[in-house]
Amino acid sequence: MHVKKDDTVVVITGKDKGKSGKVMEAYPAKGKVLVGGVNVVTKHKKAQGQSDPGGIIHQENVIDASNVMLQCPKCNKATRTGKKVLDDGKKVRFCKKCGEILDK
């Protein structure tokens, strides 16, 4: 998958188009990501006893990974990523616009 946990991404389609946020969790098997502040849904929670009251809860829901683009920290734009192998054999992602290496 082209995005990982703790990456900053920009939503490119859907109701939250243009919003950006940090990837809190990635689910590569499903091809989905959980982005903070994006795709917020309202859930009606039933009370589970006196210590856990019910109510209306707003929480982020997963979004398809194909609907987000990685935001380059150097050029600060939504960009496609490429992969290359460094001289020491380490595989890294890089920004297709400015060439900056994205993985530490």
ZAMIMAR-843720 format. One record per residue: x, y, z of N, C-alpha, C in turn; residue number from 1. Coordinates in nm, 2 decimals. Layout:
<nodes>
NODE     n_X     n_Y     n_Z    ca_X    ca_Y    ca_Z     c_X     c_Y     c_Z  pos
NODE       X       Y       Z       X       Y       Z       X       Y       Z  NUM
...
</nodes>
This chain:
<nodes>
NODE     n_X     n_Y     n_Z    ca_X    ca_Y    ca_Z     c_X     c_Y     c_Z  pos
NODE    0.08   -0.12    0.00    0.00    0.00    0.00    0.09    0.12    0.00    1
NODE    0.04    0.23   -0.06    0.13    0.35   -0.08    0.13    0.44    0.04    2
NODE    0.04    0.42    0.14    0.05    0.50    0.26    0.07    0.41    0.39    3
NODE    0.13    0.47    0.49    0.16    0.39    0.61    0.11    0.47    0.73    4
NODE    0.11    0.41    0.85    0.07    0.48    0.97    0.16    0.60    0.99    5
NODE    0.10    0.71    1.04    0.17    0.84    1.07    0.20    0.92    0.95    6
NODE    0.16    0.88    0.83    0.17    0.96    0.71    0.07    1.07    0.71    7
NODE    0.10    1.19    0.65    0.00    1.29    0.63   -0.06    1.27    0.49    8
NODE   -0.19    1.27    0.48   -0.26    1.24    0.35   -0.36    1.35    0.32    9
NODE   -0.40    1.36    0.19   -0.50    1.45    0.15   -0.61    1.36    0.08   10
NODE   -0.74    1.39    0.11   -0.85    1.31    0.05   -0.87    1.37   -0.09   11
NODE   -0.88    1.29   -0.19   -0.89    1.34   -0.33   -1.03    1.32   -0.38   12
NODE   -1.12    1.23   -0.32   -1.25    1.21   -0.37   -1.35    1.20   -0.25   13
NODE   -1.48    1.21   -0.27   -1.58    1.19   -0.17   -1.62    1.31   -0.10   14
NODE   -1.70    1.29    0.01   -1.76    1.40    0.08   -1.65    1.49    0.15   15
NODE   -1.54    1.43    0.18   -1.43    1.51    0.26   -1.32    1.55    0.16   16
NODE   -1.35    1.57    0.04   -1.24    1.60   -0.06   -1.17    1.73   -0.02   17
NODE   -1.04    1.73   -0.02   -0.96    1.85    0.01   -0.91    1.85    0.16   18
NODE   -0.97    1.77    0.24   -0.93    1.76    0.38   -0.80    1.68    0.39   19
NODE   -0.72    1.72    0.49   -0.60    1.64    0.52   -0.60    1.60    0.66   20
NODE   -0.52    1.49    0.69   -0.51    1.44    0.82   -0.40    1.34    0.83   21
NODE   -0.38    1.29    0.95   -0.28    1.19    0.97   -0.34    1.05    0.97   22
NODE   -0.27    0.96    0.91   -0.32    0.82    0.91   -0.29    0.76    1.05   23
NODE   -0.41    0.72    1.12   -0.40    0.67    1.25   -0.37    0.51    1.24   24
NODE   -0.44    0.45    1.15   -0.42    0.30    1.13   -0.43    0.27    0.98   25
NODE   -0.36    0.17    0.94   -0.37    0.12    0.80   -0.41   -0.02    0.80   26
NODE   -0.50   -0.06    0.71   -0.54   -0.20    0.70   -0.51   -0.25    0.56   27
NODE   -0.38   -0.29    0.53   -0.34   -0.33    0.40   -0.42   -0.45    0.34   28
NODE   -0.47   -0.54    0.42   -0.54   -0.65    0.37   -0.68   -0.61    0.31   29
NODE   -0.74   -0.51    0.37   -0.86   -0.45    0.32   -0.85   -0.34    0.22   30
NODE   -0.73   -0.28    0.22   -0.70   -0.16    0.13   -0.76   -0.04    0.19   31
NODE   -0.77   -0.02    0.32   -0.84    0.09    0.38   -0.74    0.16    0.48   32
NODE   -0.77    0.28    0.51   -0.70    0.36    0.61   -0.79    0.43    0.70   33
NODE   -0.75    0.46    0.82   -0.82    0.54    0.92   -0.75    0.67    0.93   34
NODE   -0.81    0.78    0.89   -0.75    0.91    0.89   -0.82    1.00    0.99   35
NODE   -0.74    1.07    1.08   -0.80    1.16    1.18   -0.87    1.28    1.13   36
NODE   -1.00    1.30    1.17   -1.08    1.41    1.13   -1.14    1.40    0.99   37
NODE   -1.13    1.28    0.93   -1.19    1.26    0.80   -1.29    1.14    0.81   38
NODE   -1.40    1.15    0.73   -1.51    1.05    0.73   -1.57    1.03    0.87   39
NODE   -1.60    1.14    0.93   -1.66    1.13    1.07   -1.81    1.09    1.05   40
NODE   -1.84    0.98    1.13   -1.98    0.93    1.13   -2.04    0.94    1.26   41
NODE   -2.18    0.94    1.27   -2.25    0.95    1.39   -2.30    0.81    1.43   42
NODE   -2.27    0.77    1.55   -2.31    0.64    1.59   -2.40    0.65    1.72   43
NODE   -2.51    0.58    1.72   -2.60    0.58    1.84   -2.56    0.46    1.92   44
NODE   -2.50    0.48    2.04   -2.45    0.38    2.13   -2.55    0.35    2.24   45
NODE   -2.58    0.22    2.26   -2.67    0.18    2.36   -2.59    0.17    2.50   46
NODE   -2.65    0.21    2.61   -2.59    0.20    2.74   -2.56    0.06    2.78   47
NODE   -2.44    0.04    2.83   -2.39   -0.09    2.88   -2.38   -0.10    3.03   48
NODE   -2.47   -0.04    3.10   -2.46   -0.03    3.24   -2.44    0.11    3.29   49
NODE   -2.43    0.13    3.42   -2.42    0.26    3.48   -2.28    0.32    3.45   50
NODE   -2.18    0.24    3.44   -2.05    0.30    3.42   -2.02    0.34    3.27   51
NODE   -2.10    0.28    3.18   -2.08    0.31    3.04   -2.22    0.36    2.98   52
NODE   -2.24    0.49    2.99   -2.37    0.54    2.94   -2.38    0.54    2.79   53
NODE   -2.50    0.54    2.74   -2.52    0.55    2.59   -2.52    0.69    2.55   54
NODE   -2.55    0.71    2.42   -2.55    0.85    2.36   -2.51    0.85    2.22   55
NODE   -2.50    0.97    2.16   -2.46    0.98    2.03   -2.31    1.01    2.02   56
NODE   -2.24    0.93    1.95   -2.09    0.94    1.94   -2.05    0.98    1.80   57
NODE   -1.96    1.07    1.78   -1.90    1.10    1.65   -1.76    1.04    1.65   58
NODE   -1.73    0.96    1.55   -1.60    0.89    1.54   -1.56    0.88    1.39   59
NODE   -1.43    0.87    1.37   -1.38    0.85    1.23   -1.41    0.71    1.18   60
NODE   -1.44    0.70    1.06   -1.46    0.56    1.00   -1.35    0.54    0.89   61
NODE   -1.33    0.42    0.85   -1.22    0.39    0.75   -1.26    0.45    0.62   62
NODE   -1.16    0.48    0.54   -1.17    0.53    0.40   -1.08    0.45    0.31   63
NODE   -1.12    0.43    0.19   -1.05    0.35    0.09   -0.91    0.41    0.07   64
NODE   -0.81    0.34    0.06   -0.67    0.39    0.04   -0.66    0.46   -0.09   65
NODE   -0.74    0.42   -0.19   -0.73    0.48   -0.32   -0.79    0.62   -0.33   66
NODE   -0.86    0.66   -0.22   -0.92    0.79   -0.22   -0.83    0.89   -0.15   67
NODE   -0.71    0.85   -0.11   -0.62    0.95   -0.04   -0.48    0.95   -0.12   68
NODE   -0.42    1.07   -0.11   -0.28    1.08   -0.17   -0.19    1.13   -0.06   69
NODE   -0.07    1.08   -0.06    0.03    1.12    0.04    0.07    1.27    0.02   70
NODE    0.09    1.34    0.13    0.13    1.48    0.12    0.28    1.48    0.15   71
NODE    0.36    1.53    0.06    0.50    1.54    0.08    0.54    1.64    0.18   72
NODE    0.62    1.61    0.28    0.66    1.71    0.38    0.75    1.82    0.33   73
NODE    0.82    1.79    0.22    0.91    1.90    0.17    0.84    2.00    0.08   74
NODE    0.77    1.95   -0.02    0.70    2.04   -0.11    0.55    2.07   -0.07   75
NODE    0.50    2.00    0.03    0.37    2.02    0.09    0.26    2.01   -0.01   76
NODE    0.27    1.92   -0.10    0.17    1.90   -0.20    0.13    1.75   -0.20   77
NODE    0.01    1.72   -0.25   -0.04    1.58   -0.26    0.04    1.52   -0.38   78
NODE    0.10    1.41   -0.36    0.19    1.35   -0.46    0.18    1.20   -0.47   79
NODE    0.21    1.15   -0.59    0.22    1.01   -0.61    0.36    0.97   -0.55   80
NODE    0.37    0.84   -0.52    0.50    0.79   -0.46    0.56    0.69   -0.56   81
NODE    0.69    0.68   -0.55    0.76    0.58   -0.62    0.84    0.50   -0.52   82
NODE    0.89    0.39   -0.56    0.98    0.31   -0.48    1.11    0.29   -0.54   83
NODE    1.22    0.29   -0.46    1.35    0.26   -0.51    1.44    0.20   -0.40   84
NODE    1.54    0.14   -0.45    1.63    0.07   -0.36    1.76    0.15   -0.34   85
NODE    1.80    0.18   -0.22    1.92    0.26   -0.19    2.04    0.17   -0.21   86
NODE    2.16    0.23   -0.20    2.28    0.16   -0.22    2.30    0.06   -0.11   87
NODE    2.25    0.08    0.01    2.27   -0.02    0.12    2.16   -0.13    0.11   88
NODE    2.08   -0.13    0.01    1.98   -0.23    0.00    1.84   -0.20    0.06   89
NODE    1.83   -0.09    0.12    1.70   -0.05    0.19    1.60    0.00    0.08   90
NODE    1.48   -0.05    0.09    1.37    0.00    0.00    1.30    0.11    0.07   91
NODE    1.28    0.22   -0.01    1.22    0.35    0.04    1.12    0.40   -0.06   92
NODE    1.03    0.48   -0.01    0.94    0.56   -0.10    0.99    0.70   -0.12   93
NODE    0.96    0.75   -0.24    1.01    0.89   -0.27    0.89    0.97   -0.34   94
NODE    0.90    1.10   -0.33    0.80    1.19   -0.39    0.83    1.20   -0.54   95
NODE    0.73    1.18   -0.62    0.75    1.19   -0.76    0.76    1.34   -0.81   96
NODE    0.72    1.43   -0.73    0.73    1.57   -0.77    0.87    1.63   -0.74   97
NODE    0.92    1.61   -0.62    1.04    1.68   -0.58    1.16    1.58   -0.56   98
NODE    1.13    1.45   -0.56    1.24    1.35   -0.54    1.28    1.32   -0.40   99
NODE    1.21    1.38   -0.30    1.25    1.37   -0.16    1.22    1.23   -0.11  100
NODE    1.31    1.17   -0.03    1.28    1.04    0.02    1.19    1.05    0.14  101
NODE    1.08    0.97    0.14    0.97    0.99    0.24    0.99    0.90    0.36  102
NODE    1.06    0.79    0.35    1.08    0.70    0.46    1.21    0.74    0.53  103
NODE    1.20    0.73    0.67    1.32    0.77    0.74    1.42    0.67    0.74  104
</nodes>
